[in-house]
Amino acid sequence: MMTATTGAVARGSAETWTAAQRRKNRVIRWLVGALLVVADRSPKRLLRAAGRALGLVTWLAARGLRQRAQSRLAKLFPEAEARGLARRAFDRAGQSLALSLLARRPRVAAEDVVSISSEARTLLSARRGAVVVSAHLGPFEWIAPAVSELGLPTAVVVRESYDPELDPLVDHHRTLRGVEVIHRGPAGSGLAILRALRRGKLVGLLPDLPSSVPSVEVELAGERTPVARGPAELALRAGVPLLVATLRERPGRPGFELDVVELETTGVDGDELTHRVAGELSAAILRSPAWWLWMTPARASELRKNPPTG
């Protein structure tokens, strides 16, 4: 339901950019727009093939990413299995990108990509306002549209672009489907999230990749890594439930199912609740290991500015 939930992005402005920066940003916006036009008009099969090709090229060319994925997986699986999973992780990352681009097409229904069981629907619809945590697992961009398609008020907290003029392009597939977008960088974003929760919205965040915000050192997918404590603290501060919603492949047919679990928030603090979040995310990742981004670092260099606790 979301993109990443942690870390700040340095926003530029036309007033502070040099002339060279402004020219570069215009070129980047044009290239992004042109690529999106091509993606929007490509047949679905071709788009997915292009995604897989991108995954293969990255696997072959990005030695550091390849080694990182293999190293992380080798902590959990036998060596031969870890190598195969690492290769598939690049392939699945490309497929996830292609599937996420389909969210820009109004005629593609979210339920064609993500199905939500009656049990999961009950958990989601029984809550008036909730923090919904997910992971970069499969085509996660489809979670918010799938929930919104049920008629439930939905918002996502996302990282804004360094160039504010790129945001409408990047956010188009979310706003197109009635999902409120809250950019996490601007001053007042925390209050905007709390207001959305108090208006009864399901607010999605993804804390599974590390970044430079106050975090808790937890065990996630076999490795000690910092996970943002923000989602847990938001749920506790707003007095709303904390749900974990993750994707897994549908058995026997294309697409994904949404698994939803509610975490107990009574009598726990933000650190303990973050450990529980990490436990649920780890279980989801290990159910579908080829669909997670093992090639990302377990730690971000900017974490030196905000060392984790716990």
N, C-alpha and C positions, 0 to 999 in steps of 0.2 A: 504494500500500500504506500509506495514511498520510494524515496531515495535515502541517501545517507543522512544521519541525524546529528553528526558531530563535526566540530571544527568550524573555523571562521574562514571566510574568503575575503581577500582584499579587493574591494570594489573600486573600480576606476570611475572617472568622470571626465566628461569632455573638457571641464575647466582645468584639470590637472594633467591630462595627457599631453605629450608633445605632438607635434604635427606628424612625426613618423609613426607614433603609436596610434593616432587616429586613423591614418591610412591603413596600417596593419589590421586594425580592428574592423574596418570596413571590408577589407578583403576576407577576413575570417567570417564575418556575418554573411557575405555573399556566398562563400564556399559552403557554409553550413546550410544556408537556404537552398542552394542548388542541389546539394546531396539529398536533402529531405524531399525535394520535388522529384528527383529520380527514384528515391525509395517509395514515395507515395504512388508512383505510377508503374512500379515494377510488379509483375505477376508474383503471387505469394510464393510459388515454388522457386522462382528465380531469386527472390529476396532471401529466402531461407538458405539457398545454395550459396549466395554471396556471403551470408553470415558464417556459414561453415568454412568457406574459403578464407575469410578473414581470420577465423580461429586457427586454421592450419598454417597460414603465413606467419601469424604471431608465434605459434609453437616453434616453427622452424627458425625464425629470425631472432626472437627474444630469448637468448640463452639464459639470461639471469632470471627471467620470469619462469622459464621452464624448470630450471634447477630449484627455484624456490618452491614451486608446486610439488615437485617430486620429493623434496626434503621434508616438507610438512606432512605429506601423505605417508611417507615411509615411517613416521612415528606411530601410525595407526594400522597400517596394512603391510603384508609381506612385500618385499622389494619389487617383484614382478608385477603384483597387483597394483602397487603404488604407481609404477611407471605407466601402466595402462590407464589408471584413473586420471593421472595428470594429463595425459594426452586427450582423454575425453573431456576433461574440464575445459580445455581451450575450445574444443569443438562445441560443447554445450554453451559456453559463453557467447560464441558467435551466433548460435541459434537463438539464445535468449534475446540478444540485441535485435535480431530480425523479427522475432515475435513481438517484442516491445514496440517496434516501429509500426506494427499493424494497428496499435492502439490509436494511431492518428487517422484511421479510416472509420468514419461513422457507421458504415455498413457492416463492420465486423463487430459482432456482439461479444461482450466480455465472457458470457457463459460458454461461447465456443472454445475459449482458451482455458478458462478457470471455472470449474464447477464447485458449488458450495452445498454441502450436505445439509439435511434438515437439522442435524444436531448443531452444526456450525452456525447455521442461520439463527437458531434459537439463542445461542450465546451472543451473537452480534446484535440481534434485534431487541433482546431483553435489556440492553444497557442504554441508558440515556446519558451519553457522554462516556468515553473510555479512551485510554491510551492503548493503541494497538501496535505492538512491536513485531517486526519481521526481520528477515535477513536477505542478503543479496543472493538468493537461492532461486535459480530458474528465472523466468520472465516476471520478476516481482513487480514490475510496473503495472501489471494487469490486476493486481490485488485490489487497489483502490477503485478502479472502474467496475470490477466485479461486485464489490460491496455497494458502491453507489447505484449499480443497476438493480439492486434489491429495493431501492427506494430509501436507503439509510443515508443520513447526512454524513458526509465524509470529507476529511481534510488530510493533507500530507505536509510534512515539514521537509523541505528540500534545500539543498545547497544551491545558492544562486550563482550565476555566472559572474566572472570578473567584469564582464561588460553588461550593464543593465539592459542594453538593447538586444541582447541575445535571449533574455529571459522569456519573452513572448513566444519565440520559436521553440525553446526547450520545454516550456510548460503547456504548449498547445494541446497535446494529447490528454492532459489532465483536465484542464478547464473545459475542453470539448465535451467531456463526459460528466460534467457537473461536480468535479472534485475541487474543493478550495485548496489553493496553494499558499503556504506560509513559508516565506524565505527566512532562514534562520539567522542570517547575518545582521540585518538592520537592528538598530536599537528599538526595543519594544517588541521583539519577536516572541519573547517569553510571555508577555501579557497577551499577545495575539493568540498564542496557543491556549492559554488559560481561558480566554473568552470563547474560543471555539469549543472547548470542553464544556463550559457552562451553558453554551447554546445547545448542548446535547449531541455534538458531533463525535464521530469516531476519528481520532487523530492518529495517523500512522507515522512511525519513525523506524529507522534502521540503524541500530547501534553496533552491528557485528564487525565493522571495519574500524580500526583504531584511528584516532585523530586527536588534535590538541585541545581537548576540553577536559574538565574534571572527570576522572574515570576511576574505575575500580579494577584491580588486578584479579582476573578470574581465569578459570579453566574453560577454554572455548575450543571445541574441535581438536582436543588433544594437545593444546599448547597454552601456556600462561600468556595472557595478553590483556591489555586494558580495554574495558568496555565502558562506554559513557554511562554515568549514573543518572543523566538527565531524565530519561523516560520514567524510571522508578520514582524519582523525586517529584516529577509532574503529577503522576498518579496519586502519590501520597498527599501532595499539597492540595490538589483539586478534590480529593476525596472520591475519585472515580476508580472503576475497575482497571486492571491491567491485563490485557489479552495478548497472547502470542499467536500470531497467524502466519503460517508458513506453507509453501507449496511443496507438493510431491507429485510425481507422475501418476496419471490415471492408469490403473491396471487394465491392460488389454485394449486400450484405445488411445488415440492422440490426446494431448492436453494434460491439464493438471487439476488436482483437487486441493482445496484450501483446508488445512487442519487448523483448528482454533482451540486454544487451551486458556482457561482463566487461572491466574495465579492468586494465591491467597495473600492479601496485603495487610491483614490484621496483625498487629503486634510485631511488625518488622520495620527496620529502618531502610534507608535508600541503598546502603551497601549490600545488606542481606537480600533485598529484593532484586538487585542487579545480579547477584550470584544465581538466583533462581531463574532470571531471564536467560542468563548464559547457559544454564543447564538445559532449558527447553530448546534454545536455538541449537545447541550442540546435538541434541537428539535428532532434531529435524535435519541438520546438515549430514549426519551420519546415516540417515535413512536414504538420502539422495546425494551421495558424495560427489558424483560427477557434475552436479549442477551448481556447486558453490565455487567461489572465486579463490581457490587455493593459491593462486599466483600473486595475490596481494600481500603486502608485508604484514607480519604479526604485530609490528610496531611501526609507528610513524616517527620520522626524525624530529618533528615539531613537538613530540611529547615531552621533550626536555623542558619545555616552557611550563607544562602543567603535569608534573609527575603523578602517576596514579597512586591510590592508597589501597589498603586492604592487603 
